[in-house]
Amino acid sequence: MLSLLLGSAALWGSSRLVWDAAADRVGDEVAPALVPLALLCLAAIAAVAALGGWARRALGVVVAAAGGAALFLGATGPGALPGHALAAVGGVLVLGAGLLLVARGSSLPRLGGGYQTPGAARRSADPERELWNALERGDDPTERD
């Protein structure tokens, strides 16, 4: 998640830097997709916390594609200006976060997962089985309070 946040900040920052020194144009004029990609990364942070299982892995594919697009935008621009480099770094961070979500997304904790009690004993759905369990423990199930 930190990688997504840093990647988003790098993409937004690169959209504010000069990309074309000859025409004095900033990144969002040369590559207008930078800001939407940064916003997608911010939205993905919330989605990672809310989603689980296969949906989180699918989100990882989308995030990795966004990172690849940002890396492409940063690497293919004319010249070697800091805006290109920052977009490429942001793309690498987002791409890495997406690949990590695909590989290990299902093992990350889910929103509200701390409120689940995995060790809590569940009541048996079969009342007859409960009677037999009580007899096996030495309890008399007919003596109820």
N, C-alpha and C positions, 0 to 999 in steps of 0.2 A: 504494500500500500504506500509505503514511503517512496518507492521507485515511481509509482504513478503520480504522486504529488510533485516530486522533483521533476519528472518528465513533463508534466503539465506546465509547471512554472517555467521550465526551459523553453517549451514551445511558445508560450505567451511572450516570454522575454525576447525570443528571437523574432517575433512578429513586430516588435518595437524597434529593433536595431536596423541599421542601414544595410540593404542587400545589394543595391545598385548604386555605386558611388558616382557614376557618370551622370545619372539622372536624379540622384539624391532621393531614391525611393526606399521606403521601409519594407520590412518583411511581409506585412499583411497586404501590401499593394502588389508585390511580386508573387507571393504565394498565399492567396486568400484562404487556403484551407488550414493554415496554422492555428488560428483562433478556434475554429470549430473542433479541431483535433484536441486542443488543450481542454476545451469544455467537455468533450467526450471522456477524456481521462479523469476529469474531476467527477463526472457522473458515475464512472466505473468504480470509483472508490466507494461510493455509497452502495452500488449494486453488488460489489464483492461481499460486503457485510450482510446484505439481505438475502443473497442467493446461496444455494448450496447444490452439491452434486453435479449433474450434467449441465445444468443451467450456468453454473459458475465456470465450467470448462468451455462452454460455448461463448461466454463473455470473454474468456481468455483468448479465444480465436479472434474475436472482434478487436480486442485491445492489441493483440500482436499485429493484426493487419493495419491498425492505426499507427502503431510504432514503425512498421515497415514503410508506410506512406510518408511519415514525417522524416524518416531517415533518407528516403529517396529525394524528398524535397530539399533537404539540407545538403545532400551530396551532389546533386545535379545542377545546382545553381551556378551562374557564371561568377568567376572570381573566387577569392579566398577571404571573404570578409567574416568578421565574428558572428554575424547573424546566421550564416550557413553552418558554422561549426556548432553553435548553440542549438540549432534545430536538429543537427545530426546527433548531438549528445542526448537531447530530449527524445529523439526517435529510438536510440539505443536503450535508454532507460525504460521507455514504454514497451518496446519490443520484448525486453527481458522480463518485465512484469507480466506481459501477456503469456509468454512461454512458461513462466513459473505458475501462472494460474491454470494453464492447460495440464502441466505435469503434476502439480500438487494441490490444485484447487479444492478437491474434495476433502483434504485433511485439515484445511484451515477452519477455525471456529466460525460458527454461524451466529447471526444476530439473535440474541435471546438464548443462546446455547448454554449460558451460565445458569439459567433458571431450570434446566432439566435436571432431574435427579435419577441418574442411571442406577444407583444402588438401592433405590426404593423397591421394596417387595410389592409385587402386584398380587391382587386378590385373584384367586382361581375363578374361572368363569363357570366351573361346574360345581354346584352346591353339594352333590353327592361325593365328589372327590374331596371336598373340604371335610365332610364328615369322616371319611376314611382316614384322612391325614390327622384329624383330631384323635381318633382312636389309636393310631400308630404312635402318637406322642404320649398317650396315656391319659388323655382328657376324655371326660364323658360329655359328648355333645348334647345329651339330653338335659344336662344341668346348666341351664342358662340363667344368668342373673335376672 
